[in-house]
Amino acid sequence: MGVWRFFVSLILAGSVWPQFATGQIAIYPLRDVRAGQHAIGKTVFSGSKIEEFQVEILGVLENVGPRQSIILARLSGGPLAQTGVMQGMSGSPVYIDGRLVGAVALAFNFSKEPIAGIRPIEEMLAVGDAPGKQLATQPAQVRAASNVDSFASRLIDIATPVSFSGFTAGTLEQFTPQLKKLGLEPRQGVSSGGKLPPKLGAPASLRPGDMIAVELLSGDLSIGAEGTVTAVDGKAIYAFGHQFMSVGNTELPFARAEVLTLLPNLSSSFKISSPLEWMGSITQDRSTSIYGELGRKANTIPLEITVKDGRRAPLSYHMQMIQDRVLSPYLVQTAVYSAMDATERTLGLASYSLRGGVEFVEGVPPLKLDNTYAGDFNVPLQASAGVASPLASILGAGFDALKIKSITLEIEASERKRLLQVDQVTASPKQVHPGDSVELSVTFTGENGLETQKSVHYRVPVGAPAGTLSFTVSDGSVTNALDQQMAPSVPKSPTQLVSFLNNLRPNTNAYVRVWRTDPAFEVQGQDLPNPPPSVGLILAKTQAAQGAWFPRGSKVDELQIETGDVVVTGSKTAQVEVKE
């Protein structure tokens, strides 16, 4: 889905890493690791009890990524003979002679034995010591005897199980492919989710080997990613042994979790867990580890969605969502999609009206959300993307002032397809003089071929030059796209960005763009039609060099055709000839 790729493209590199002393952690250095050594691993197989498993060191794979090495090992003990290396074991600490050597982090898909890749602890601790040296994850490659790589012969990051609670099955079907591309494994109904006590748990209660859940969304709908704590050093924790979503600087609340049961699986076994109490915040998500601070309360966004469908009392969802420029728009999209999907109108005729707003922490006007969507198939995807896209623009703009305070949405669902197609446009008369009036007659086609006609008049300005005058009747999306070509490429302030988004046209009207074939130029974000030849020559050279000139007609005026609470789609053009 293009929207999710767009969100991922907004990830910004670079950060300032927090510093914590690591003197409390006894480390077994990678240079001393040898094949045949025996080690002990720790993880939770049931409840909150940390249990040991056996580790046989098979060797060290060097340079599997940029200055990265992996310790190859065979695991045994407990249920591992039946489950193999499980999702949720990521971060399980491994010790040689009582000293921490690394964390279980990688595995082979479809392996008959529990062979794992162990991330050296030095690389994980570098998250706190070496800012700017963390590079994108490069999966370790192990070449098969046939000298041909295959999916099963690659040593890859253990997929992070992500539990969805309260979501519809259709939501997971829609968004699972994108999540899997990022190394996440969505699960529905395998976590109790729900609301956790607001009070933070005691930092001293979290130990290496404990299970944690990174809660992206909590409340009536919840999304949590599970893994294991590798090391605790004062208030600092290191976990997973690999990236979560590689978003760099972040602020993700995490909770201590308990394991309800294990589920052996032919493809990849996994732990089924449930969050217990808040513990702190993950502040870094890097290629070799996630890193957080105990006792730190994350800054989350209240998200409220109310759904009215005319069949029952309004249904409200109350949630707390992370504030992240990449993940937050995606989380809003999944929550809105699920709320719509729960109305059982995903397939077939449907219309959805969305109204609400986004409040900001500082003195920035609120973002207004007010639009209607209609169609025959998967309208919730269009509507949820319509909410997520402006959020992605705002959070990706890089303005510190655009910190979200709250998001409130009201959705009204209907089984009627309130949709009109722009079918025909006629202009009369065909030849006019400056000062004359042009009558535009627009025919819209609705459900069952029912036609609706609307008329609008336009007076040709006195002094208008001779030539062709075009009238394009379009829906809001087409008209907005034309305006976006003329918008400043980089917003100068948060207020300017929010104002631009608030002025985007809704889907529920038709818009008449009056334009000429003369080239248009952009000056300080404004359209400059038909400049004098000498000025046009200078602007053409300057703006073409800057990539700011577009071969489009110059806009003369714009009219609006009211259609009521009905979605308009399509575009048609009529022309008249202006005579001197």
Buried (B, 14 or more C-beta within 10 A) or exposed (E): EEBBEBBBEBBEEEBEBBEBEBEEBEBBEBEEBEEEBEBBBBBBBBEBEBBEBBBBBBEBBEEBBEEBBBBBBBBBBBBBEEBBBBBBBBBBBBBBEEBBBBBBBBBBBEBEEBBBBBBBBBBBBBBBEEBEEBBEBEBBEBEEEEEEEEEEBBBBBBBBBBBBBBBBEBBBEBBBEBBEEBBBBBBBBBBBBBEBEEEBBEBEEBBBBBBBBBBBBBBBBBBBBBBBBBBBBBBBBBBBBBBBBBBBBBBBBBBBBBBBEBBEEEEBBBBBBBBBBBBBBBBBBBBBBBBBBBEBEBEBBBBBBBBBBEEEEEBEBEBBBBBBBBBBBBBBBBBBBBBBBBBBBBEEBBBBBBBBBBBBBEEBEBBBBEBBBBBEEBBBBBBBBBBBBBBBBBBBBEBEBBBBBBBBBBBBBBBEBBBBBBBBBBBEEEEBEBEBEBEBBBBBBBEEEEEBEBEBEBEBEEEBEEEEBBBBBBBBBBBBEBBEEBBBEEBEEBBBBBBBBBEBBBBBBBBBBBBBEBBBBBEEEEBBBBBEEEEBEEBBEEBEEEEBBBEBBBBBBBBEBEBEEBBBBBBBEBEBEBEE
